Amino acid sequence: MAKIDAFFKLMNEQGASDLHLVAGQPPALRLHGDIERVRYNVLSNDDLRGLLYEITPEEKIKVFEETGDVDFGYEIPGLARYRANYFMQKYGIAAVFREIPSDILTAEQLGLPPVISKLADLPRGLVLVTGPTGSGKSTTLAAIIDQANRTRKDHIITVEDPIEFVHKSQGCIVNHREVGTHTKTFSSALKGALREDPDIILVGELRDLETISLAVEAASTGHLVFGTLHTSSAPKTVDRIIEVFPSSEQEQIRSTLSDGLRAVVAQVLFKRVDKKGRCAAMEVMVATPAVRNLVRESKTHQLPSMIQTGKQYGMQLLDDAIMQLYEKGWISPDEAYAKANTKSLFRPFLKKPPADFTDA
């Protein structure tokens, strides 16, 4: 057993989402959204490097020492998987580990809107799950892939950096590929995937023009493609996809995207105030013919009103989802205000005026 495993066991026992190890500081855990110090000695740079290198593959050590950054996955059988990120900072080495639970929760267990489960049944198209880092995108996607794995008889390929949730083949054959280990890039893995008889492709991150282009193409040629972006709303997600392309290609990609898009789920994670834990608020846009028409005609500014009137299709605006959580007493007015898109909706609930200049 590696020495660092004791921290992972503590993390698991406490219910922490992340472990922070920084040279010159004691360890810390992120518990229910807040950073909490662990009662432990300050970690020296040399001691921390020794702890970290004990569990690091040799090729990853080489990458880290050449670049100052590296990502990889680490697993303790019977406990959990961890997404590791090492980086250099002013006082030496540092690392953050995100726990990826061994058990994959269903959409129902996560309390996700019923329409989320239905995304696993789509025959083809592009589904995007978006939100800031740490908003639970991977957990939502894992629930959808798990649903497909249990109910379909298909071939699922996941491409991630690193692999997070591990799905054991059930009704489907599931192949996991890790960027940097099993393939060089997301785009090269996507090119390969199209020759590997896939039905469902999960792309961990749509991070560049080539990857986005291949994902849209795969969705428009009969595959069901899931991907993530760091955008805060469904309309901004559509704009982001299109703006990645050169202006000369944007009209064509707008048309292709409008045909292939099936849904956009934008989510934000909140700390619960009624009990320990966190909960997600979700904006859901289903690509109805009317929504596709707005995308095709470059009228994304009209999408929020289309979402507002599309409740019968399972659509909802992020601010409405946040309001529901607030009215249930699950989240604080301050956090609701801070994470809302239209802040004026939540300003009346604040006990004191906002401390920033981002009011809208």
For each residue, the residues with C-beta under 8 A, 3 or more apart:
1: 5
2: 5 51 54 55
3: 6 51 54
4: 7 8 51 52 54 55
5: 1 2 8 9 76
6: 3 9 10
7: 4 10 11 19 21 27 38
8: 4 5 11 12 19 76 79 80 82 97 99
9: 5 6 12 13 79
10: 6 7 13 14 16 29 38
11: 7 8 14 16 19 29 97 99
12: 8 9 15 16 79 80 99
13: 9 10
14: 10 11 29 31
15: 12 31 32 276
16: 10 11 12 19 29 30 31 36 99
17: 30 31 98 99 134
18: 29 30 96 97 98 99 134
19: 7 8 11 16 27 28 29 30 82 96 97 99
20: 27 28 29 30 35 94 95 96
21: 7 27 43 48 51 52 94 95 96 97
22: 25 28 43 48 89 91 94 95
23: 43 44 45 48 49 89 91 92 93 94
24: 42 43 44 45 91 92
25: 22 28 42 43
26: 37 38 39 40 41 42 43
27: 7 19 20 21 37 38 40 43
28: 19 20 22 25 35 36 37 38
29: 10 11 14 16 18 19 20 35 36 38
30: 16 17 18 19 20 33 34 35 36
31: 14 15 16 17 34 36
32: 15 271 272 276 277 278
33: 30 269 271 278
34: 30 31 271
35: 20 28 29 30
36: 16 28 29 30 31
37: 26 27 28
38: 7 10 26 27 28 29
39: 26
40: 26 27 43
41: 26
42: 24 25 26
43: 21 22 23 24 25 26 27 40 47 48 51
44: 23 24 47 48
45: 23 24 48 49 91 92 93
46: 49 50
47: 43 44 50 51
48: 21 22 23 43 44 45 51 52 92 93 94 95
49: 23 45 46 52 53 92 93
50: 46 47 53 54
51: 2 3 4 21 43 47 48 54
52: 4 21 48 49 55 56 86 93 95
53: 49 50 56 61
54: 2 3 4 50 51
55: 2 4 52 74 84
56: 52 53 60 61 64 70 72 84 86
57: 60 61 72
58: 61 62
59: 62 63
60: 56 57 63 64 70 72
61: 53 56 57 58 64 65 70
62: 58 59 65 66
63: 59 60 66 67 70 180
64: 56 60 61 67 68 69 70 86
65: 61 62
66: 62 63
67: 63 64 70
68: 64 87 88
69: 64 85 86 87 88
70: 56 60 61 63 64 67 84 85 86
71: 83 84 85 161 162 180
72: 56 57 60 84 162 180 181
73: 81 82 83 84 100 162 163 164 178
74: 55 81 82 84 97
75: 80 81 82
76: 5 8 79 80 81 82
77:
78: 102
79: 8 9 12 76 102
80: 8 12 75 76 99 100 101 102
81: 73 74 75 76 99 100 102 163 164 165 166
82: 8 19 73 74 75 76 97 98 99 100
83: 71 73 97 98 100 162 164
84: 55 56 70 71 72 73 74 95 96 97 162
85: 69 70 71 95 96 97
86: 52 56 64 69 70 93 94 95
87: 68 69 93 94 95
88: 68 69 92 93 94
89: 22 23 92 93 94
90:
91: 22 23 24 45
92: 23 24 45 48 49 88 89
93: 23 45 48 49 52 86 87 88 89
94: 20 21 22 23 48 86 87 88 89
95: 20 21 22 48 52 84 85 86 87
96: 18 19 20 21 84 85
97: 8 11 18 19 21 74 82 83 84 85
98: 17 18 82 83 134
99: 8 11 12 16 17 18 19 80 81 82
100: 73 80 81 82 83 138 164 165
101: 80 104 105 165
102: 78 79 80 81
103:
104: 101 142 143 146 165 167
105: 101 109 110 139 142 143
106: 109 110 117 143 146 147
107: 110 112 114 116 117 140 143 144 147
108: 111 112 117
109: 105 106 143
110: 105 106 107 139 140 143 280
111: 108 279 280
112: 107 108 116 117 140 143 280 282
113: 116 282 284 314 316
114: 107 117 118 314
115: 118 119 263 284 286 313 314 315
116: 107 112 113 119 140 143 144 265 282 284
117: 106 107 108 112 114 120 121 143 144 147
118: 114 115 121 122 314
119: 115 116 122 127 144 262 263 265
120: 117 144 145 147 148 151 152
121: 117 118 148 151 152
122: 118 119 125 127 224 262
123: 224
124: 219 222 223 224 260
125: 122 219 224 225 260 261 262 287
126: 215 216 219 220 225 227 257 260 261 262
127: 119 122 144 224 225 226 227 262 263 264 265
128: 206 226 227 228 229 237 241 261 263 264 265
129: 137 140 141 226 227 228 265 267
130: 137 228 229 230 231 232 234 237 264 265 266 267
131: 135 136 137 230 231 232 266 267 268 269
132: 135 230 232 268
133: 230
134: 17 18 98 269
135: 131 132 267 268 269 280
136: 131 139 140 267 269 278 280
137: 129 130 131 140 141 228 267
138: 100 141 142 164 165 204 228
139: 105 110 136 142 143 165
140: 107 110 112 116 129 136 137 143 144 265 267 280
141: 129 137 138 144 145 202 226 228
142: 104 105 138 139 145 146 164 165 167
143: 104 105 106 107 109 110 112 116 117 139 140 146 147
144: 107 116 117 119 120 127 140 141 147 148 226
145: 120 141 142 148 149 156 158 165 167 174 200 202 226
146: 104 106 142 143 149 150 167
147: 106 107 117 120 143 144 150 151
148: 120 121 144 145 151 152 154 156 172 200
149: 145 146 152 156 167 169 170 171 172 174
150: 146 147 170 171
151: 120 121 147 148 171
152: 120 121 148 149 171 172 199 200
153: 171 172
154: 148 171 172 173 199 200
155: 172 173 175 196 197 198 199 200
156: 145 148 149 167 172 173 174 175 198 199 200 201 202
157: 174 175 177 193 196 198 200 201 202
158: 145 163 167 174 175 176 177 201 202 204
159: 177 179 183 186 189 190 193 201 202 203 204
160: 163 164 176 177 178 179 202 204
161: 71 178 179 180 186 204 205
162: 71 72 73 83 84 178 179 180 181
163: 73 81 158 160 166 176 177 178
164: 73 81 83 100 138 142 160 204
165: 81 100 101 104 138 139 142 145
166: 81 163 176
167: 104 142 145 146 149 156 158 170 174 176
168: 174
169: 149 172 173 174
170: 149 150 167
171: 149 150 151 152 153 154
172: 148 149 152 153 154 155 156 169 199 200
173: 154 155 156 169
174: 145 149 156 157 158 167 168 169
175: 155 156 157 158 196
176: 158 160 163 166 167
177: 157 158 159 160 163 182 183 189
178: 73 160 161 162 163 181 182 183
179: 159 160 161 162 182 183 184 185 186 189 204
180: 63 71 72 161 162 183 184
181: 72 162 178
182: 177 178 179 189
183: 159 177 178 179 180 188 189 192
184: 179 180 188
185: 179 188 189 211
186: 159 161 179 189 190 203 204 205 206 207 208 211
187: 190 191 208 210 211 214
188: 183 184 185 191 192
189: 159 177 179 182 183 185 186 192 193
190: 159 186 187 193 194 201 203 211 214 215 218
191: 187 188 194 195 214
192: 183 188 189 195 196
193: 157 159 189 190 196 198 201 218
194: 190 191 198 214 218 221 223
195: 191 192
196: 155 157 175 192 193
197: 155
198: 155 156 157 193 194 201 223
199: 152 154 155 156 172 223 224
200: 145 148 152 154 155 156 157 172 223 224 225 226
201: 156 157 158 159 190 193 198 215 218 223 224 225 226
202: 141 145 156 157 158 159 160 225 226 227
203: 159 186 190 206 211 215 225 226 227 228
204: 138 158 159 160 161 164 179 186 227 228
205: 161 186 211 227 228 229
206: 128 186 203 211 212 215 227 228 229 241
207: 186 211
208: 186 187 211 212 244
209: 212 213 244 245
210: 187 213 214
211: 185 186 187 190 203 205 206 207 208 214 215
212: 206 208 209 215 216 241 244 245
213: 209 210 216 217 245 253
214: 187 190 191 194 210 211 217 218
215: 126 190 201 203 206 211 212 218 219 225 227
216: 126 212 213 219 220 241 253 256 257 260
217: 213 214 220 221 256
218: 190 193 194 201 214 215 221 223 225
219: 124 125 126 215 216 223 224 225 260 261 262
220: 126 216 217 256 259 260
221: 194 217 218
222: 124
223: 124 194 198 199 200 201 218 219
224: 122 123 124 125 127 199 200 201 219
225: 125 126 127 200 201 202 203 215 218 219
226: 127 128 129 141 144 145 200 201 202 203
227: 126 127 128 129 202 203 204 205 206 215
228: 128 129 130 137 138 141 203 204 205 206
229: 128 130 205 206 237 240 241
230: 130 131 132 133
231: 130 131 236 237 240 266
232: 130 131 132 236 266 268 318 341
233: 236 237 266 283 304 318 341
234: 130 237 238 264 265 266 283 284 285 303 307
235: 238 239 285 300 301 303 304
236: 231 232 233 239 240 266
237: 128 130 229 231 233 234 240 241 264 266
238: 234 235 241 242 257 261 264 295 300 303
239: 235 236 242 243 300
240: 229 231 236 237 243 244
241: 128 206 212 216 229 237 238 244 253 257
242: 238 239 245 250 253 254 257
243: 239 240 250
244: 208 209 212 240 241
245: 209 212 213 242 249 250 253
246: 249 250
247: 250
248:
249: 245 246 252 253
250: 242 243 245 246 247 253 254
251: 254 255
252: 249 255 256
253: 213 216 241 242 245 249 250 256 257
254: 242 250 251 257 258 295 296 298
255: 251 252 258 259 296
256: 216 217 220 252 253 259 260
257: 126 216 238 241 242 253 254 260 261 295
258: 254 255 261 287 292 293 295 296
259: 220 255 256 292
260: 124 125 126 216 219 220 256 257
261: 125 126 128 219 238 257 258 264 287 291 292 295
262: 119 122 125 126 127 219 286 287
263: 115 119 127 128 284 285 286 287
264: 127 128 130 234 237 238 261 283 284 285 287
265: 116 119 127 128 129 130 140 234 282 283 284 285
266: 130 131 231 232 233 234 236 237 282 283 285 318
267: 129 130 131 135 136 137 140 280 281 282 283
268: 131 132 135 232 280 281 318 322 339
269: 33 131 134 135 136 278 279 280
270: 278 279 280 281 322 325 330 331 335 336 339
271: 32 33 34 278 331 332 335
272: 32 275 276 277 278 279 330 331
273: 329 330 331 332
274: 328 329 330
275: 272
276: 15 32 272
277: 32 272
278: 32 33 136 269 270 271 272
279: 111 269 270 272 325 330 331
280: 110 111 112 135 136 140 267 268 269 270
281: 267 268 270 318 321 322 324 325 339
282: 112 113 116 265 266 267 316 318 321
283: 233 234 264 265 266 267 307 316 317 318 321
284: 113 115 116 234 263 264 265 307 314 315 316
285: 234 235 263 264 265 266 291 303 306 307 310 315
286: 115 262 263 291 310 313 314 315
287: 125 258 261 262 263 264 291 292 295
288: 291 292 306 310 313
289: 292 293
290: 293 294 306
291: 261 285 286 287 288 294 295 303 306 310
292: 258 259 261 287 288 289 295 296
293: 258 289 290 296 297
294: 290 291 297 299 300 302 303 306
295: 238 254 257 258 261 287 291 292 298 300 303
296: 254 255 258 292 293
297: 293 294
298: 254 295
299: 294 302 303
300: 235 238 239 294 295 303
301: 235 304
302: 294 299 305 306
303: 234 235 238 285 291 294 295 299 300 306 307
304: 233 235 301 307 308 317
305: 302 308 309
306: 285 288 290 291 294 302 303 309 310 315
307: 234 283 284 285 303 304 310 315 316 317
308: 304 305 315 317 320
309: 305 306
310: 285 286 288 291 306 307 313 314 315
311: 314 315 316
312:
313: 115 286 288 310
314: 113 114 115 118 284 286 310 311
315: 115 284 285 286 306 307 308 310 311
316: 113 282 283 284 307 311 320 321
317: 283 304 307 308 320 321 341
318: 232 233 266 268 281 282 283 321 322 340 341
319: 322 323 340 341 342 345
320: 308 316 317 323 324
321: 281 282 283 316 317 318 324 325
322: 268 270 281 318 319 325 326 331 336 339 340 346
323: 319 320 326 327 336 345 346
324: 281 320 321 327 328
325: 270 279 281 321 322 328 330 331 336
326: 322 323 329 330 331 333 336 346 349
327: 323 324
328: 274 324 325
329: 273 274 326
330: 270 272 273 274 279 325 326
331: 270 271 272 273 279 322 325 326 335 336
332: 271 273 335 336
333: 326 336 337 346 349 350 351
334: 337 338 350
335: 270 271 331 332 338 339
336: 270 322 323 325 326 331 332 333 339 340 346 349
337: 333 334 340 343 346 347 349 350 354
338: 334 335
339: 268 270 281 322 335 336
340: 318 319 322 336 337 343 345 346
341: 232 233 317 318 319 360
342: 319 345 360
343: 337 340 346 347 354 358 359 360
344: 347 359 360
345: 319 323 340 342
346: 322 323 326 333 336 337 340 343 349 350
347: 337 343 344 350 354 359
348:
349: 326 333 336 337 346
350: 333 334 337 346 347 353 354
351: 333
352:
353: 350
354: 337 343 347 350 358 359
355:
356: 359
357:
358: 343 354
359: 343 344 347 354 356
360: 341 342 343 344
